Amino acid sequence: KKGAVYTLRGGSPRSEYRTDPSQYATASAEKFVLNTSSPLYQLLRNSGQYQLTVELQDDLVCDGIECDVDTVRMVKVDDVYYEFKERPCVQLSFYDDGKQIRARSYKDLGSMCANPNLAHASEACCREELFRDVREATKVTGETYFYEGERTTYSTARDRCVNAGKDLC
């Protein structure tokens, strides 16, 4: 989208703007890799002359995996990473039909209410009739999620789970 800002992180996928689990930066973590045919890839790569900060002057047409996600956090362009910097204070504090979300592995943190129209959580797909499935909802790369730390809207998460033959837990 026009006005989106990407900041060069060099060879490290570690976020400067978010507190992410350390496993997001490991070599085995699923990364969001842009196709070389992507207009975003071309803009960020800038013929190999990587800029520290890039602000989109126009809306860009999505390409490949970009069309399947609600938002990006960190994108890989060749061997370098750019981090998407969200605009502060542009989301409404009050909304209808809130959905309960919680951290996947930190049950003691409790839960909170989130706007289902914003990308604030990731999917948790299971078969509700199986108690163990509910407790151990699995993520399937390329099917229920596309990169570590991906956040989706409620409807995207639900659609991905249904397409995988499961329920949204």
N, C-alpha and C positions, 0 to 999 in steps of 0.2 A: 504494500500500500504506500501511496505517496506520503512522504514524511517519516517513514520507518528509518531508524538509525541502526547501523551495524558498526561495531568497534572491533578492530583487529586484536586478536589474542595471540598471534604468532603460532608456534607449534604446540601450545598447550590448550586443551579443551576445558580448562578450569574457568569457572565463571567469576567475574568481578562484581556482578550486580546481584547475585543470588547466593544463598548458602546451600550448596548441593552436597549430597553424600559423596564421599571420596571415590566411590566405585564408578561414578559418571565419567571420571577422567582416566580410568584404566584403559589399557590397550584392548581388552576384551569387551568393553562397553560398546553397545550399538551406537554409532554416530550418524548424524544427519548429513549425508554426503550429497552435494548438489551435482546434477548431471552437467556435463560440459556444454550441452545444448541449452541449458537454462539461461534466460536473460539475467537472473539474479547472479548466477555463476559468472557470466561475462562481465557484469558490472563490478562485482567484488574483485575478480581476478585482475581486471584492468590491464590486460596484456602483460601480466607479471609485475606490474608496478603497484603493489598493494598499498592502499591508503590507510592511515590510522583510523579514520572515521569516514563512513559513507552514509549519506542521507539520500534516500530515494526521491528523485525529483518528479517522478510519475509513477502510477500504478504499473506493475509488471505482470505479464501473463505467466501463470504458473506452468511448471514443466515437470512431468513425471511424478515422483513422490511428493513434490511440493503441493500438488493438487489434492493429496489425500490427508493432509494434516491441517489442524485448526490454527496452529501457531508453531513457530520455531524458537529455539533458545540459543543454540550454538550450531553453526553450519560449517562444514568442512569444504574448503576450496583448495584443491590439490593437497599440499602438505601443511596448510595453515588454517586457522579457525577464526571465524568472525562471530561475535556474540550480538544477538538482537537485544537492543535496549528498549524496554517498554517505557511508554510515556507515563509519568506519574499522575495520579489523581484524575483519570479520565473515565473511570468506571463508577457507575451509580452505587451508592451505599445501600439503597433500598430497592427491592425487586420482589416479584411475585414467584410463587412455586419453588422456593428454595429446596435444595437437595442436600442430604447429609453426606459429608465426606470425612475420611479419616486417613491417617498415615498407614501405609501397608504393613510395616513391620514394627510400629511403635504404638501398640495398643494402649499403653498407659497415658498417651498424650490426649486421649479422648477424641471427640469429633467436633465438627463445626458445620455451619450452614453455608452453602455456596450458591451462587447464581448459576442456574443450569445453562444459561445462554453464553456464558464466558468459559474460556478454557482454563479451569482451575484445578482439575484433577485428571488422573489417568484411569483407564478402565480396570475393572476387576470382573472377569468373566468366570462363571461357574454354572453348574447345574444345581438349581436350588434344592432339588429333592435329595441331593447327596450332601450330608453335613460336612464331610471332610472337604469336598469340593468348595464349599462356601468358605471354609477356614483357610484353604490353600489355593485361592484363585490364581491361575497361571497366566503368564503373559507369553504370547507367541509372536516372535519377530516377523514383521511384514504382514501380519494378520490382525492382531489386536493392538499392536503398537509398532512404531517405526524407528524410534530412537530413545535412548535413556533420558529420562526426565521429561518425556513428552507429556503435554497437558492437552486435554480435549474438552469439548463441550459435552454435556450430558447426552445429547442426541447422537453425536459421533461415537461415544463410548457404547451406547446401547446398540447402534447399528453394527459396529464391529463385533460385539458379542453375539448378536443374533446371526450374523453371517458366519461366525465360527461354530454355530449350532449350540450356543449356550445362552445363559441369561446374564443380565447385568446385576451383579450382587451389590 
